[in-house]
């Protein structure tokens, strides 16, 4: 099954990105599943490399890396620019993306989950 996650919220303001990436990471490890994640709006900050969180607190970057290892992660380029995020700031394996790519991924997917 091909599953697209569209994530809208920033990494640590609420638990939606956390829960989305928990599910995406779990599904990406299942046989027969293909997972892609598109980060839009404040979720562009989820792909910022070098995240340092208090000990014992979840790290969105580590969770995103699990999805990257077996799937694909795109980050809205317009949203990146609005937040001062450059290509060099992105977690390795993620990439600046476009609405055109989001449209293609949406057509590709069997399921689209929005968080």
C-alpha positions as CSV (number, residue, x, y, z in Angstrom):
1,X,0.0,0.0,0.0
2,X,1.2,3.5,-0.9
3,X,0.6,6.0,1.9
4,X,1.2,9.8,1.8
5,X,1.4,11.8,5.1
6,X,0.8,15.5,4.8
7,X,2.0,17.2,8.0
8,X,1.1,20.8,8.8
9,X,2.2,21.6,12.3
10,X,5.6,22.6,13.8
11,X,7.7,19.8,15.4
12,X,7.2,20.6,19.1
13,X,4.1,22.8,19.4
14,X,1.7,19.9,19.7
15,X,1.8,16.2,19.2
16,X,0.4,15.9,15.6
17,X,3.8,15.7,13.9
18,X,5.0,13.3,16.6
19,X,2.0,11.0,16.0
20,X,2.1,11.3,12.3
21,X,5.8,10.3,12.2
22,X,5.2,7.5,14.7
23,X,2.6,6.0,12.4
24,X,4.7,6.7,9.2
25,X,7.8,5.1,10.8
26,X,5.8,2.0,11.8
27,X,4.2,1.7,8.3
28,X,7.5,2.3,6.5
29,X,8.9,-0.8,8.2
30,X,6.0,-3.1,7.1
31,X,6.3,-5.3,4.1
32,X,4.4,-4.0,1.1
33,X,4.1,-0.5,2.4
34,X,5.6,2.6,0.7
35,X,5.5,5.8,2.6
36,X,6.1,9.4,1.6
37,X,5.8,12.5,3.9
38,X,5.2,16.0,2.8
39,X,6.0,18.8,5.3
40,X,4.0,22.0,4.7
41,X,3.5,25.2,6.7
42,X,5.2,25.1,10.1
43,X,6.0,21.4,9.6
44,X,8.9,22.6,7.4
45,X,10.7,23.1,10.7
46,X,10.4,19.3,11.3
47,X,13.1,18.8,8.6
48,X,15.6,21.3,10.2
49,X,18.8,19.4,11.0
50,X,20.6,19.7,14.2
51,X,17.6,19.5,16.6
52,X,18.6,19.2,20.2
53,X,15.9,18.4,22.7
54,X,16.0,17.7,26.4
55,X,17.0,14.2,27.4
56,X,14.0,11.9,27.5
57,X,12.0,14.1,25.0
58,X,11.2,12.8,21.6
59,X,13.3,14.0,18.7
60,X,11.4,14.7,15.4
61,X,14.6,14.6,13.4
62,X,15.3,11.0,14.5
63,X,11.7,10.1,13.7
64,X,11.9,11.7,10.3
65,X,15.1,9.8,9.6
66,X,13.3,6.5,10.0
67,X,10.8,7.5,7.2
68,X,13.7,8.8,5.0
69,X,15.5,5.4,5.2
70,X,12.7,3.6,3.5
71,X,10.6,6.3,2.0
72,X,10.7,9.9,0.8
73,X,10.3,13.3,2.6
74,X,9.6,16.5,0.7
75,X,9.5,19.9,2.3
76,X,7.4,22.8,0.8
77,X,9.9,25.2,-0.7
78,X,7.6,28.2,-0.3
79,X,7.2,27.3,3.4
80,X,10.9,26.9,3.8
81,X,11.6,30.3,2.3
82,X,8.9,31.9,4.6
83,X,10.7,30.5,7.6
84,X,14.3,31.2,6.5
85,X,15.1,27.5,6.0
86,X,17.7,26.8,3.3
87,X,18.4,23.5,1.4
88,X,21.6,23.2,3.6
89,X,19.4,23.4,6.7
90,X,17.5,20.2,5.8
91,X,17.9,16.8,7.4
92,X,20.0,14.7,5.0
93,X,17.7,12.7,2.7
94,X,14.8,15.1,2.7
95,X,14.5,17.6,-0.1
96,X,12.9,21.0,-1.0
97,X,9.7,20.2,-2.8
98,X,6.8,21.9,-4.6
99,X,3.0,21.8,-4.9
100,X,3.5,20.0,-8.2
101,X,5.3,17.2,-6.4
102,X,2.6,17.1,-3.7
103,X,0.0,16.7,-6.4
104,X,1.9,13.9,-8.0
105,X,2.4,12.1,-4.7
106,X,-1.3,12.6,-3.9
107,X,-2.2,10.8,-7.2
108,X,0.4,8.1,-6.5
109,X,-1.0,7.3,-3.0
110,X,-3.6,4.7,-2.1
111,X,-4.2,6.6,1.1
112,X,-3.5,10.2,2.1
113,X,-3.3,11.0,5.8
114,X,-3.3,14.7,6.9
115,X,-2.0,15.7,10.3
